[in-house]
């Protein structure tokens, strides 16, 4: 049964002091506007307070000497409605003697109301700074109708403003009649089931569950709605103020459900407009028929749709009970917390959510992030495969700049499909790295470093300045390092999308494990001879692509000779008709029968061209191609 509250109580508008120059209150010893329903009124009092709210003195018409208060001569009349005062109070109610005041006993009116008349015999005026307080003895309320509310009336005569203008006024105040018959302490326990916190972000809809439990060993009688004094529970909160639960309008949108234990049915409860001892919104719950709350039985109240943005801190829930046979009326006060953190009855903690799905949840289960321990270790959870993303982003885009409330400046993004982006908020594959790289030849969007020596590196990247991709192994400060592809086995394909059937599949059908291409020297400057570093062959046929330059002072022959180790491979000869110019000399040489192993190569002058000259302006290069036959 969900019942929206059907009353909204707003703070009273400022009083027009010209129209309401005198205010009054009728309070018990605890300062509450209540009259007790009691069998013996002798120990019960009420404090009548009269306050000048006009801002200036109000004058009393002075009575003749010896005049006493009566229905014809008074300054104030306090009038109670029929059936409010008990029969004993209607006879014995009195105003305690106080200098400067005269009062009558209870005066019954023809309409059933009861009046007290008060006459000021000592004061000439009522000052705004000095309220009048009079004590009423032996006052109690009639219990026939049970706990209820009533109005008390104040009438005035014989008063005037300082300029002589007569003052006639009529005021009404609300007073609650509360039961104080039977035992004072009721055997009920009232507390929250689960969380006693609400999230005050102004958006989240919170729920509070309150349990009322009979903790005695005997049945607790509940009077039904059809009886003269129905048993009622009145639930309310502070509202509007900084320490309140929510604004009056927000509380007006709340819902209330009442559910009983085994003996009572939900449909037996009536949730109706409520009242309480103040101005805040309340719900009154009354059972439709007489029943009992058995020992250990629970009444569960669920308040839903609580939305608040008031400052964080503690606030109160009030549960007042009235007309429970054998017990005084009373009230339970339960403290609850409104703040940015919420925890539920499972122990889950939510930040920015009132329904955490994980042991620690920031935001809801889809848009937020959850953290939970699992059998395999802690797990970070987010998203629902509908496009959500987890972002690691900068707090601000500049030093001292404004905090970013969204994903501006995202550094790492993880889609809920598992795709990861570095430098991009929209990864297009399992790993997408977005960065320009043109400062070095090896590009460097992805870098793998050694642990013991961070200079040992493997870089993968796309050179965005020259439009090529690269994979490079290097030790920084030393030079390039070997790059092993599939060092444990497996083929490599270049230029095709086919799965290789051999160790190397290149677009062009080169398919031999003995194939080798190597630059033995690259633009090495003269003079001759020049020598390569150590290179290795597998014992196949070696093709050498040789190029160089030379010159002579007069026309004649130029020539190069190539040796591997100490054996001559071949010679290149060129005749020139003009001297003192550098001429290119190039050609291809074939070497068969070269044993497998390590070798060195030397380029030297041809012995048949003794007049050939070379210097630092001449450059030489040899590229080796080894074939498997």
C-alpha positions as CSV (number, residue, x, y, z in Angstrom):
1,X,0.0,0.0,0.0
2,X,1.7,3.2,-1.2
3,X,0.1,6.4,0.0
4,X,1.5,9.8,-0.9
5,X,1.3,12.4,1.8
6,X,-1.8,14.5,1.4
7,X,-0.9,17.5,3.4
8,X,1.8,20.1,2.9
9,X,2.7,22.4,5.7
10,X,4.6,25.6,4.9
11,X,6.2,27.9,7.3
12,X,3.8,30.5,8.5
13,X,4.0,34.0,6.9
14,X,5.3,36.8,9.0
15,X,2.6,38.0,11.4
16,X,1.0,41.4,10.8
17,X,1.6,42.9,14.2
18,X,-0.9,45.7,13.7
19,X,-3.6,43.0,13.3
20,X,-2.2,40.5,15.9
21,X,-0.5,42.6,18.5
22,X,-0.7,40.0,21.3
23,X,0.4,36.4,21.0
24,X,-0.2,33.6,23.5
25,X,0.9,30.0,24.2
26,X,-0.3,27.2,26.5
27,X,2.6,24.9,27.3
28,X,3.3,21.9,29.6
29,X,6.3,21.6,31.9
30,X,8.4,20.3,28.9
31,X,7.5,23.4,26.8
32,X,5.1,21.5,24.5
33,X,1.7,22.7,23.5
34,X,-0.1,19.8,25.0
35,X,-2.7,19.0,27.7
36,X,-2.4,15.6,29.4
37,X,-5.3,13.1,29.5
38,X,-4.8,11.9,33.1
39,X,-6.9,10.3,35.8
40,X,-5.6,12.6,38.5
41,X,-5.0,16.2,37.3
42,X,-3.5,17.4,40.6
43,X,0.1,17.0,39.4
44,X,-0.5,18.5,36.0
45,X,0.1,22.2,35.1
46,X,-0.1,24.5,32.1
47,X,1.9,27.6,31.6
48,X,0.0,30.5,30.0
49,X,2.3,33.0,28.2
50,X,1.1,36.4,27.0
51,X,3.4,38.3,24.7
52,X,3.2,41.8,23.2
53,X,4.2,41.5,19.6
54,X,3.3,45.0,18.4
55,X,6.7,46.6,19.1
56,X,5.3,49.2,21.4
57,X,3.7,49.2,24.9
58,X,0.0,48.2,25.1
59,X,-1.9,49.9,28.0
60,X,-4.3,48.2,30.3
61,X,-7.5,50.1,31.3
62,X,-7.0,50.2,35.1
63,X,-9.8,48.6,37.2
64,X,-11.3,50.3,40.2
65,X,-9.7,49.4,43.5
66,X,-10.8,46.1,44.8
67,X,-12.2,44.9,41.4
68,X,-11.7,41.2,40.7
69,X,-11.9,39.3,37.5
70,X,-15.3,38.3,36.2
71,X,-17.2,37.7,33.0
72,X,-18.0,41.4,32.9
73,X,-14.6,42.8,33.9
74,X,-11.5,41.2,32.5
75,X,-8.5,41.9,30.2
76,X,-8.1,38.3,28.9
77,X,-10.4,35.4,28.5
78,X,-9.0,31.9,27.9
79,X,-11.7,29.7,26.4
80,X,-11.6,25.9,26.0
81,X,-13.9,24.0,23.6
82,X,-16.6,21.6,24.8
83,X,-15.2,18.2,25.8
84,X,-11.6,19.4,26.1
85,X,-11.2,19.7,29.9
86,X,-11.8,16.7,32.1
87,X,-14.7,16.8,34.5
88,X,-12.4,17.3,37.4
89,X,-10.5,20.2,35.7
90,X,-13.8,21.8,34.7
91,X,-14.5,22.2,38.5
92,X,-11.0,22.6,40.0
93,X,-8.9,24.3,37.4
94,X,-7.3,27.4,39.0
95,X,-4.8,30.1,38.2
96,X,-1.9,30.3,40.7
97,X,-1.9,33.5,42.8
98,X,0.3,36.2,41.3
99,X,0.7,39.7,42.4
100,X,-1.0,42.2,40.1
101,X,-3.4,39.7,38.6
102,X,-6.9,38.5,39.5
103,X,-8.4,35.3,38.0
104,X,-11.7,33.4,38.1
105,X,-12.1,29.6,38.3
106,X,-13.6,27.7,35.4
107,X,-16.8,29.4,34.1
108,X,-19.1,27.2,32.0
109,X,-20.8,28.9,29.0
110,X,-24.2,28.0,27.6
111,X,-22.5,26.5,24.5
112,X,-20.5,24.1,26.6
113,X,-17.2,26.0,26.4
114,X,-15.2,26.7,29.6
115,X,-13.7,30.1,30.3
116,X,-11.0,31.6,32.6
117,X,-11.1,35.3,33.1
118,X,-7.9,37.2,33.9
119,X,-7.7,40.8,35.1
120,X,-4.5,42.8,35.4
121,X,-4.7,44.8,38.6
122,X,-1.1,45.9,39.1
123,X,0.5,46.6,35.7
124,X,-0.3,49.7,33.7
125,X,1.1,48.4,30.4
126,X,2.3,45.2,28.6
127,X,5.9,45.8,27.4
128,X,7.2,44.0,24.3
129,X,10.3,43.0,26.3
130,X,8.4,41.5,29.2
131,X,5.9,38.6,28.6
132,X,3.4,37.7,31.2
133,X,3.5,34.1,32.5
134,X,0.7,32.6,34.6
135,X,0.5,29.1,36.0
136,X,-2.7,27.0,35.6
137,X,-3.1,24.2,38.2
138,X,-5.0,20.9,38.1
139,X,-5.5,21.0,34.4
140,X,-6.1,17.8,32.4
141,X,-7.9,16.8,29.3
142,X,-11.0,14.6,28.8
143,X,-10.0,11.1,27.5
144,X,-13.3,10.2,25.9
145,X,-12.1,10.9,22.4
146,X,-8.5,9.7,23.0
147,X,-5.5,11.7,21.8
148,X,-6.5,14.5,19.4
149,X,-6.0,18.1,18.7
150,X,-8.0,21.1,19.7
151,X,-7.9,24.9,19.6
152,X,-7.8,27.2,22.6
153,X,-9.1,30.7,22.2
154,X,-7.9,34.0,23.7
155,X,-10.2,37.0,23.8
156,X,-9.2,40.5,25.0
157,X,-10.9,43.7,26.2
158,X,-9.9,46.8,28.1
159,X,-6.6,47.3,26.3
160,X,-5.5,50.2,24.1
161,X,-2.5,51.5,22.2
162,X,-0.5,54.4,23.5
163,X,-2.4,56.9,21.3
164,X,-5.6,55.8,23.0
165,X,-6.9,53.5,20.2
166,X,-8.9,50.6,21.7
167,X,-7.5,47.1,21.1
168,X,-9.9,44.2,20.6
169,X,-8.4,40.9,19.4
170,X,-9.2,37.2,19.1
171,X,-6.5,34.6,18.9
172,X,-6.6,30.8,18.4
173,X,-3.8,28.3,19.0
174,X,-3.5,24.6,18.4
175,X,-3.0,22.3,21.4
176,X,-2.6,18.5,21.4
177,X,-4.4,16.4,23.9
178,X,-2.1,13.5,24.8
179,X,-2.8,10.3,26.8
180,X,-1.0,9.9,30.1
181,X,-3.0,7.2,31.6
182,X,-1.5,3.8,32.5
183,X,2.2,3.0,32.3
184,X,4.6,5.6,31.1
185,X,7.1,3.3,29.3
186,X,5.6,1.4,26.4
187,X,7.3,-2.0,25.5
188,X,8.0,-1.1,21.9
189,X,11.3,-0.9,20.0
190,X,11.6,1.4,17.1
191,X,14.6,1.5,14.8
192,X,15.8,1.3,11.2
193,X,16.0,-2.0,9.3
194,X,19.1,-1.9,7.2
195,X,20.5,1.5,6.4
196,X,19.8,4.6,8.4
197,X,21.4,6.9,5.8
198,X,20.1,8.8,2.8
199,X,22.1,10.2,-0.1
200,X,21.6,14.0,-0.4
201,X,22.6,14.7,-4.0
202,X,19.2,16.2,-4.9
203,X,18.6,13.4,-7.5
204,X,18.7,10.0,-5.9
205,X,15.5,8.4,-4.6
206,X,16.2,7.0,-1.2
207,X,14.3,4.5,0.9
208,X,14.1,4.1,4.7
209,X,12.6,1.1,6.5
210,X,11.4,1.5,10.1
211,X,10.4,-1.4,12.3
212,X,8.1,-1.2,15.3
213,X,8.5,-4.3,17.4
214,X,6.6,-5.5,20.5
215,X,9.4,-6.4,22.9
216,X,7.3,-7.5,25.7
217,X,6.1,-11.1,26.5
218,X,2.4,-10.0,26.3
219,X,0.1,-8.9,23.6
220,X,-0.1,-5.1,22.9
221,X,-3.7,-4.0,22.1
222,X,-4.3,-1.7,19.2
223,X,-7.6,0.2,19.0
224,X,-9.3,0.2,15.6
225,X,-10.4,3.1,13.5
226,X,-14.1,2.5,14.4
227,X,-13.5,2.9,18.1
228,X,-13.8,6.1,20.2
229,X,-10.0,6.4,20.6
230,X,-8.2,4.7,17.7
231,X,-4.6,3.7,18.3
232,X,-2.4,5.7,15.9
233,X,1.3,6.0,14.9
234,X,2.4,9.4,13.5
235,X,5.6,9.5,11.5
236,X,7.3,12.8,10.7
237,X,10.6,14.4,9.9
238,X,12.2,17.8,10.4
239,X,11.9,19.7,7.1
240,X,13.2,22.8,5.4
241,X,15.9,23.7,8.0
242,X,19.5,22.9,7.4
243,X,19.2,20.0,9.8
244,X,16.0,18.8,8.3
245,X,15.6,15.7,6.0
246,X,14.3,17.5,3.0
247,X,12.3,20.5,1.9
248,X,8.5,20.5,2.5
249,X,7.8,20.1,-1.2
250,X,10.3,17.1,-1.4
251,X,8.7,15.4,1.6
252,X,5.3,15.9,0.0
253,X,6.4,13.7,-2.8
254,X,7.4,10.8,-0.5
255,X,5.5,7.5,-0.2
256,X,4.7,5.4,2.8
257,X,4.0,1.6,3.0
258,X,2.9,-0.2,6.1
259,X,3.4,-4.0,6.4
260,X,2.6,-6.2,9.4
261,X,3.8,-9.5,10.7
262,X,1.8,-12.7,10.6
263,X,-1.3,-11.6,12.4
264,X,-2.1,-8.4,10.6
265,X,-2.7,-7.6,7.0
266,X,-1.3,-4.7,5.0
267,X,-4.7,-3.8,3.8
268,X,-5.8,-3.3,7.4
269,X,-3.8,-0.1,7.7
270,X,-5.1,3.4,6.8
271,X,-2.4,6.0,6.0
272,X,-4.0,9.4,6.2
273,X,-3.1,13.1,6.6
274,X,-1.2,13.5,9.8
275,X,-0.6,16.0,12.5
276,X,2.1,16.5,15.1
277,X,3.4,18.9,17.7
278,X,4.9,21.3,15.2
279,X,4.4,22.4,11.6
280,X,6.2,19.7,9.7
281,X,4.6,17.1,7.4
282,X,3.4,13.9,9.1
283,X,1.6,10.7,8.2
284,X,-0.9,9.1,10.5
285,X,-1.3,5.3,10.5
286,X,-4.4,3.7,12.0
287,X,-5.5,0.1,12.1
288,X,-9.0,-0.4,10.6
289,X,-10.1,-2.7,13.4
290,X,-9.2,-3.7,17.0
291,X,-6.3,-6.1,17.0
292,X,-3.2,-7.0,19.0
293,X,0.5,-6.8,18.3
294,X,1.9,-10.2,19.5
295,X,5.2,-10.6,21.4
296,X,8.0,-10.1,18.8
297,X,5.6,-9.1,16.1
298,X,6.8,-6.3,13.8
299,X,5.1,-3.4,12.0
300,X,7.3,-2.4,9.1
301,X,7.1,1.1,7.6
302,X,8.8,1.9,4.4
303,X,9.3,5.6,3.4
304,X,10.2,5.9,-0.3
305,X,11.0,8.5,-2.9
306,X,13.1,10.6,-0.4
307,X,15.0,13.2,-2.4
308,X,17.1,15.7,-0.6
309,X,19.9,18.2,-1.2
310,X,20.1,19.8,2.2
311,X,23.5,20.0,3.9
312,X,25.0,16.8,5.1
313,X,24.6,15.8,8.8
314,X,22.3,14.1,11.2
315,X,18.5,14.6,11.2
316,X,15.6,13.0,13.0
317,X,12.7,10.7,12.3
318,X,9.9,11.0,14.8
319,X,7.4,8.3,15.5
320,X,4.7,9.3,17.8
321,X,2.2,6.8,19.2
322,X,-1.2,7.7,20.7
323,X,-4.1,5.9,22.3
324,X,-2.5,2.5,22.9
325,X,-4.5,1.1,25.8
326,X,-2.7,0.9,29.1
327,X,0.1,3.3,28.1
328,X,0.9,7.0,27.9
329,X,1.2,8.7,24.6
330,X,4.8,9.2,23.6
331,X,7.3,9.6,20.9
332,X,10.4,7.8,19.6
333,X,13.2,9.8,18.0
334,X,15.5,8.0,15.5
335,X,18.6,9.7,14.2
336,X,19.4,9.2,10.5
337,X,22.3,10.5,8.4
338,X,22.1,12.5,5.2
339,X,25.4,12.7,3.3
340,X,27.3,11.8,0.2
341,X,27.9,8.2,1.3
342,X,25.2,5.5,1.7
343,X,25.4,1.9,2.9
344,X,22.7,-0.8,2.6
345,X,21.6,-3.7,4.7
346,X,24.1,-6.0,2.9
347,X,27.0,-3.8,4.0
348,X,27.6,-2.4,0.5
349,X,28.8,1.2,0.5
350,X,27.7,3.7,-2.2
351,X,29.1,7.0,-3.1
352,X,26.7,8.9,-5.3
353,X,24.2,6.0,-5.2
354,X,21.6,4.8,-2.8
355,X,21.6,1.3,-4.3
356,X,25.2,0.0,-4.4
357,X,25.5,-3.3,-6.3
358,X,29.1,-3.9,-5.1
359,X,30.9,-3.7,-1.8
360,X,32.1,-0.3,-2.9
361,X,30.2,1.6,-5.6
362,X,30.8,5.1,-7.0
363,X,27.7,6.1,-9.0
364,X,25.2,3.5,-10.2
365,X,26.1,0.1,-11.5
366,X,26.1,1.1,-15.1
367,X,27.4,4.7,-15.2
368,X,29.6,4.3,-12.1
369,X,32.4,2.1,-11.0
370,X,32.2,-0.8,-8.6
371,X,34.9,-2.5,-6.6
372,X,34.5,-6.0,-5.1
373,X,36.7,-8.8,-3.9
374,X,36.4,-12.1,-5.8
375,X,38.0,-15.6,-5.4
376,X,40.6,-14.5,-7.9
377,X,41.3,-11.1,-6.4
378,X,39.8,-7.6,-6.5
379,X,37.6,-6.7,-9.5
380,X,36.8,-3.3,-10.9
381,X,33.4,-3.3,-12.6
382,X,31.7,-0.9,-14.9
383,X,29.3,-0.7,-17.9
384,X,26.8,-3.1,-19.4
385,X,28.0,-3.6,-23.0
386,X,25.9,-0.7,-24.3
387,X,28.7,1.7,-25.0
388,X,29.8,2.8,-21.5
389,X,33.4,3.7,-21.0
390,X,35.8,3.9,-18.1
391,X,38.1,6.9,-18.4
392,X,41.3,7.9,-16.8
393,X,41.5,11.7,-17.3
394,X,43.2,14.8,-16.1
395,X,41.6,16.7,-13.3
396,X,42.2,20.0,-15.1
397,X,43.6,21.0,-18.4
398,X,45.9,23.7,-17.2
399,X,47.7,24.6,-13.9
400,X,45.1,26.3,-11.7
401,X,42.4,25.8,-14.3
402,X,38.9,24.8,-13.7
403,X,38.2,21.2,-12.6
404,X,36.7,19.1,-15.5
405,X,33.4,17.6,-14.8
406,X,33.5,15.3,-17.9
407,X,36.1,13.3,-19.7
408,X,38.0,16.2,-21.2
409,X,41.7,15.3,-21.5
410,X,41.1,11.6,-21.3
411,X,44.4,9.8,-21.1
412,X,43.2,6.1,-21.1
413,X,39.8,4.9,-22.0
414,X,38.4,1.4,-21.6
415,X,35.1,0.5,-23.3
416,X,32.8,-1.9,-21.6
417,X,33.5,-4.3,-24.6
418,X,37.2,-4.5,-23.4
419,X,38.7,-2.2,-26.0
420,X,41.4,0.1,-24.6
421,X,42.4,3.5,-25.9
422,X,45.6,5.4,-25.0
423,X,45.3,9.0,-25.9
424,X,41.9,8.5,-27.5
425,X,38.4,8.4,-26.1
426,X,37.2,6.1,-28.8
427,X,39.4,3.0,-29.3
428,X,38.7,1.2,-32.5
429,X,40.4,-2.1,-31.6
430,X,41.5,-4.1,-28.6
431,X,44.3,-1.6,-28.1
432,X,44.4,1.8,-29.8
433,X,47.3,4.2,-29.2
434,X,46.8,7.7,-30.6
435,X,49.9,9.9,-30.8
436,X,51.9,11.7,-33.5
437,X,55.5,10.5,-33.8
438,X,58.1,12.1,-36.2
439,X,61.0,13.0,-33.9
440,X,63.0,9.8,-34.5
441,X,63.2,7.3,-37.4
442,X,61.8,4.4,-35.3
443,X,58.6,6.3,-34.4
444,X,57.7,5.4,-30.8
445,X,54.0,5.2,-30.1
446,X,54.5,2.0,-28.2
447,X,57.6,1.4,-26.1
448,X,58.7,-1.7,-24.2
449,X,61.6,-1.2,-21.8
450,X,63.9,-3.4,-19.9
451,X,63.5,-3.6,-16.1
452,X,67.2,-3.8,-15.1
453,X,68.2,-1.4,-17.9
454,X,65.6,1.0,-19.2
455,X,67.8,1.7,-22.2
456,X,67.0,-1.8,-23.6
457,X,63.9,-1.0,-25.7
458,X,61.6,-2.3,-28.4
459,X,59.6,0.4,-30.2
460,X,56.6,0.0,-32.3
461,X,55.1,3.0,-34.1
462,X,54.0,4.8,-37.2
463,X,56.2,7.6,-38.4
464,X,53.5,10.3,-39.0
465,X,56.0,12.6,-40.7
466,X,57.2,10.1,-43.3
467,X,54.3,7.7,-43.4
468,X,55.8,4.4,-42.6
469,X,55.5,1.9,-39.8
470,X,58.5,0.5,-37.8
471,X,59.6,-2.1,-35.3
472,X,63.0,-1.4,-33.8
473,X,65.1,-3.1,-31.1
474,X,67.7,-0.7,-29.6
475,X,69.9,-0.1,-26.6
476,X,69.8,3.7,-26.2
477,X,73.3,5.1,-26.2
478,X,74.8,1.9,-27.8
479,X,72.9,1.3,-31.0
480,X,70.5,-1.0,-32.8
481,X,70.0,-4.6,-31.5
482,X,68.9,-7.7,-33.4
483,X,65.1,-8.2,-33.9
484,X,63.9,-11.8,-33.7
485,X,60.6,-12.6,-35.3
486,X,59.1,-15.9,-34.0
487,X,62.3,-16.9,-32.2
488,X,60.6,-20.1,-31.0
489,X,59.4,-21.0,-34.5
490,X,56.5,-20.1,-36.8
491,X,56.3,-18.6,-40.2
492,X,56.4,-14.9,-41.2
493,X,54.4,-13.4,-44.1
494,X,55.4,-10.1,-45.7
495,X,53.1,-8.4,-48.2
496,X,50.3,-11.0,-48.1
497,X,47.4,-12.0,-45.9
498,X,48.2,-15.7,-46.4
499,X,49.3,-17.9,-43.6
500,X,52.9,-18.8,-44.4
501,X,53.8,-22.4,-45.3
502,X,57.4,-21.8,-44.7
503,X,59.5,-19.7,-42.3
504,X,59.3,-16.7,-44.6
505,X,56.6,-15.9,-47.1
506,X,57.3,-12.8,-49.1
507,X,55.1,-11.4,-51.9
508,X,57.4,-12.6,-54.8
509,X,57.8,-16.3,-53.8
510,X,61.3,-16.2,-52.0
511,X,60.9,-19.2,-49.8
512,X,64.3,-20.4,-48.5
513,X,65.8,-20.6,-45.1
514,X,69.3,-19.9,-46.6
515,X,68.3,-16.8,-48.4
516,X,70.2,-13.8,-47.1
517,X,70.5,-10.1,-48.1
518,X,73.0,-8.0,-46.3
519,X,74.6,-4.7,-46.7
520,X,78.3,-5.4,-46.0
521,X,79.3,-1.8,-46.4
522,X,77.2,1.2,-47.2
523,X,78.9,4.3,-48.7
524,X,82.1,3.7,-46.9
525,X,84.6,6.4,-47.9
526,X,88.1,5.8,-49.5
527,X,90.9,5.7,-50.0
528,X,91.1,2.0,-50.9
529,X,91.4,-0.6,-49.6
530,X,88.2,-0.6,-47.4
531,X,87.0,-3.6,-45.4
532,X,83.6,-4.9,-44.2
533,X,82.7,-6.2,-40.8
534,X,82.3,-9.9,-40.1
535,X,79.4,-11.5,-41.9
536,X,78.0,-15.1,-41.9
537,X,77.0,-17.3,-44.8
538,X,75.4,-20.7,-45.0
539,X,77.5,-22.2,-47.9
540,X,75.2,-21.2,-50.8
541,X,75.9,-19.1,-53.9
542,X,76.7,-15.5,-53.1
543,X,75.8,-12.6,-55.3
544,X,77.7,-9.3,-54.6
545,X,76.4,-6.0,-55.9
546,X,79.5,-3.7,-55.8
547,X,79.7,0.0,-56.5
548,X,82.4,2.6,-56.0
549,X,84.2,5.5,-57.6
550,X,87.8,6.4,-58.6
551,X,89.8,8.7,-60.7
552,X,93.1,9.2,-62.5
553,X,95.1,12.1,-63.8
554,X,95.2,10.9,-67.4
555,X,92.9,8.8,-69.6
556,X,93.2,5.1,-69.0
557,X,91.7,2.3,-67.0
558,X,90.0,2.2,-63.6
559,X,89.3,-1.0,-61.7
560,X,88.1,-2.6,-58.5
561,X,89.0,-6.0,-57.0
562,X,86.9,-7.8,-54.3
563,X,88.3,-10.4,-52.0
564,X,86.4,-12.5,-49.5
565,X,88.8,-13.4,-46.7
566,X,92.0,-13.8,-48.8
567,X,90.5,-15.2,-52.0
568,X,89.8,-13.0,-55.0
569,X,86.1,-13.1,-56.0
570,X,86.2,-11.0,-59.2
571,X,87.3,-7.7,-60.8
572,X,85.6,-4.6,-62.3
573,X,87.3,-2.6,-65.1
574,X,86.4,0.7,-66.7
575,X,88.3,2.9,-69.3
576,X,88.0,6.7,-69.2
577,X,89.0,9.2,-71.8
578,X,89.2,12.3,-69.5
579,X,91.4,12.5,-66.4
580,X,91.0,14.3,-63.1
581,X,87.3,13.3,-62.7
582,X,85.7,10.8,-60.4
583,X,83.9,8.0,-62.2
584,X,81.5,5.3,-61.0
585,X,82.5,1.7,-61.2
586,X,79.8,-0.9,-60.5
587,X,78.9,-4.5,-61.3
588,X,77.7,-7.9,-60.0
589,X,80.0,-10.7,-58.9
590,X,79.2,-14.4,-58.2
591,X,81.0,-16.5,-55.7
592,X,80.3,-20.3,-55.5
593,X,81.8,-22.8,-53.1
594,X,82.2,-20.3,-50.3
595,X,82.1,-22.4,-47.1
596,X,79.6,-21.7,-44.4
597,X,80.8,-19.6,-41.6
598,X,82.1,-16.1,-40.7
599,X,83.9,-14.0,-43.4
600,X,85.2,-10.5,-44.1
601,X,85.2,-8.7,-47.5
602,X,87.8,-6.3,-48.9
603,X,87.5,-3.8,-51.8
604,X,90.8,-2.8,-53.3
605,X,92.3,-1.3,-56.5
606,X,92.7,-3.5,-59.5
607,X,96.4,-4.4,-59.9
608,X,96.1,-3.8,-63.7
609,X,95.1,-0.2,-63.1
610,X,98.2,1.1,-61.2
611,X,97.4,4.8,-62.0
612,X,94.0,4.6,-60.4
613,X,93.6,7.0,-57.4
614,X,91.0,7.1,-54.6
615,X,90.5,9.5,-51.7
616,X,87.8,10.6,-49.1
617,X,85.6,11.8,-51.9
618,X,85.2,8.3,-53.2
619,X,82.5,6.0,-51.6
620,X,82.1,2.2,-51.8
621,X,79.3,-0.2,-51.1
622,X,78.7,-3.9,-51.3
623,X,75.3,-5.7,-50.9
624,X,75.3,-9.5,-50.5
625,X,72.5,-11.8,-51.7
626,X,73.0,-15.5,-50.7
627,X,70.9,-18.0,-52.6
628,X,70.3,-21.6,-51.5
629,X,72.1,-23.3,-54.3
